[in-house]
Amino acid sequence: MELSKRLQAVAGLVTAGSRLADIGTDHAYIPIYLTEKGLLSGAVAADVNRGPLKRAEENIREHGLEGRISTRLSDGFSALEPGEADSAVIAGMGGGLVIRILSEGRRVVSGLRECILQPQSEIEKVRAFLLEEGFFFLMEDMVEEDGKYYPMMKVVPPGQGERSRQESPQWNETELRYGKLLLEQKHPVLREYLEKEIRIRTQIMDSLSGQTSERTKERMEELKQELACAGKGMKYYVMQ
């Protein structure tokens, strides 16, 4: 099975040999791909809606993996038991929903070895939540596909392993917004994203130059703040 660039990157963060829970599985592409590669010891494809779950079941059958991937009608982790999985993927949904799923699924999440998260919105809010809850960031990645940018992260739930029991580090506003690990590794896709943000906002400001309405003034101030944020991110790329 071929995956999109985004899903390929998400799948690449799953530790080989894991028992995977794919939450919000939709077509079950990730568990099918990883199972066919021999990288999973088992998988549960879970979705809250029957339509996507039916599509997942059809895809699993087409690939002859009924005995290796089970499906579950589940709102987040609600239909899973602790210990059924040691790795979880939550990808392609809004940041607020990711936070709710992790919060309501604590009983299962606390027993996981890792969570691979790819929120589609409110990334800063998700990062802040994870740090406040004591998750440990192992890795961050970012890909561009069809003009859109997708940050993702691999985290260890609180209480799992020595590193996750360390005091949670403090991230500044720029690190929360763009990803501390992405900035520290000077990730090339993040740099591309920041350069694009600066270019677009500069062009908008140029087009608004000379306009004096109150709304224009407000928008110009917003753009200045957004440019300042992106500029702070770019500073990481010139640091030694």
Backbone hydrogen bonds, N-H to C=O, Kabsch-Sander energy under -0.5 kcal/mol:
donor,donor_aa,acceptor,acceptor_aa,energy
8,Q,4,S,-2.7
9,A,5,K,-1.9
10,V,6,R,-2.1
11,A,7,L,-3.0
12,G,8,Q,-1.8
13,L,10,V,-1.6
14,V,11,A,-1.4
17,G,39,L,-2.6
18,S,15,T,-1.5
18,S,39,L,-0.7
20,L,18,S,-0.7
20,L,42,G,-2.5
21,A,87,S,-2.3
22,D,20,L,-0.5
22,D,44,V,-2.8
23,I,21,A,-0.9
23,I,89,V,-2.5
24,G,46,A,-1.7
25,T,22,D,-0.7
25,T,46,A,-2.8
27,H,25,T,-0.8
28,A,25,T,-1.8
29,Y,25,T,-0.5
32,I,28,A,-2.0
33,Y,29,Y,-2.8
34,L,30,I,-2.7
35,T,31,P,-2.2
36,E,32,I,-2.6
37,K,33,Y,-1.4
38,G,35,T,-1.5
39,L,34,L,-2.8
41,S,18,S,-2.4
42,G,18,S,-0.9
43,A,68,R,-1.0
44,V,20,L,-2.9
45,A,70,S,-3.2
46,A,22,D,-2.5
46,A,44,V,-0.7
47,D,72,R,-1.9
53,L,49,N,-1.6
54,K,50,R,-2.5
55,R,51,G,-2.0
56,A,52,P,-2.4
57,E,53,L,-2.5
58,E,54,K,-2.3
59,N,55,R,-2.4
60,I,56,A,-2.5
61,R,57,E,-2.3
62,E,58,E,-2.5
63,H,59,N,-1.5
64,G,61,R,-1.9
65,L,60,I,-2.6
68,R,65,L,-1.8
69,I,65,L,-2.1
70,S,43,A,-2.3
72,R,45,A,-2.1
74,S,47,D,-2.0
74,S,72,R,-0.8
76,G,74,S,-1.0
78,S,75,D,-1.7
80,L,77,F,-2.1
84,E,81,E,-2.0
86,D,19,R,-2.2
87,S,19,R,-1.8
88,A,114,E,-1.5
89,V,21,A,-2.4
90,I,116,I,-2.7
91,A,23,I,-0.6
92,G,118,Q,-2.1
93,M,118,Q,-0.6
98,V,94,G,-2.1
99,I,95,G,-2.3
100,R,96,G,-2.1
101,I,97,L,-2.7
102,L,98,V,-2.2
103,S,99,I,-2.5
104,E,100,R,-3.1
105,G,101,I,-1.5
106,R,103,S,-1.1
108,V,105,G,-1.4
109,V,105,G,-3.1
110,S,106,R,-2.6
111,G,108,V,-1.5
112,L,109,V,-1.9
113,R,86,D,-2.8
114,E,86,D,-1.2
115,C,155,V,-2.6
116,I,88,A,-3.2
117,L,115,C,-0.6
117,L,153,M,-2.6
118,Q,90,I,-2.3
120,Q,93,M,-2.7
126,V,122,E,-2.0
127,R,123,I,-2.6
128,A,124,E,-2.3
129,F,125,K,-2.3
130,L,126,V,-2.5
131,L,127,R,-2.2
132,E,128,A,-2.4
133,E,129,F,-2.3
134,G,130,L,-0.7
134,G,131,L,-0.7
135,F,130,L,-2.6
136,F,156,V,-2.4
137,F,135,F,-0.5
138,L,136,F,-0.7
138,L,154,K,-2.6
139,M,154,K,-1.7
141,D,152,M,-2.3
143,V,150,Y,-1.7
145,E,148,K,-2.7
148,K,145,E,-1.8
150,Y,143,V,-3.1
152,M,141,D,-2.6
153,M,117,L,-2.4
154,K,139,M,-3.0
155,V,115,C,-2.7
155,V,153,M,-0.5
156,V,136,F,-2.7
160,Q,157,P,-1.8
161,G,159,G,-0.8
165,R,161,G,-0.7
165,R,162,E,-0.9
166,Q,163,R,-1.2
171,W,169,P,-0.5
176,L,172,N,-2.4
177,R,173,E,-2.0
178,Y,174,T,-2.4
179,G,175,E,-2.2
183,L,179,G,-2.5
184,E,180,K,-2.6
185,Q,181,L,-2.0
186,K,183,L,-1.2
187,H,182,L,-2.6
191,R,187,H,-2.0
192,E,188,P,-2.1
193,Y,189,V,-2.2
194,L,190,L,-2.8
195,E,191,R,-2.7
196,K,192,E,-2.0
197,E,193,Y,-2.6
198,I,194,L,-2.5
199,R,195,E,-2.4
200,I,196,K,-2.7
201,R,197,E,-2.2
202,T,198,I,-2.1
203,Q,199,R,-2.1
204,I,200,I,-2.2
205,M,201,R,-2.3
206,D,202,T,-2.2
207,S,203,Q,-2.0
208,L,204,I,-1.5
209,S,205,M,-0.8
209,S,206,D,-0.6
211,Q,208,L,-2.2
217,K,213,S,-2.2
218,E,214,E,-2.4
219,R,215,R,-2.5
220,M,216,T,-2.7
221,E,217,K,-1.9
222,E,218,E,-2.1
223,L,219,R,-2.5
224,K,220,M,-2.2
225,Q,221,E,-2.0
226,E,222,E,-2.4
227,L,223,L,-2.6
228,A,224,K,-2.2
229,C,225,Q,-2.1
230,A,226,E,-2.2
231,G,227,L,-2.5
232,K,228,A,-2.0
233,G,229,C,-1.8
234,M,230,A,-2.1
235,K,231,G,-1.2
236,Y,232,K,-0.5
236,Y,233,G,-1.2
237,Y,234,M,-1.5
238,V,235,K,-1.2
239,M,235,K,-0.7
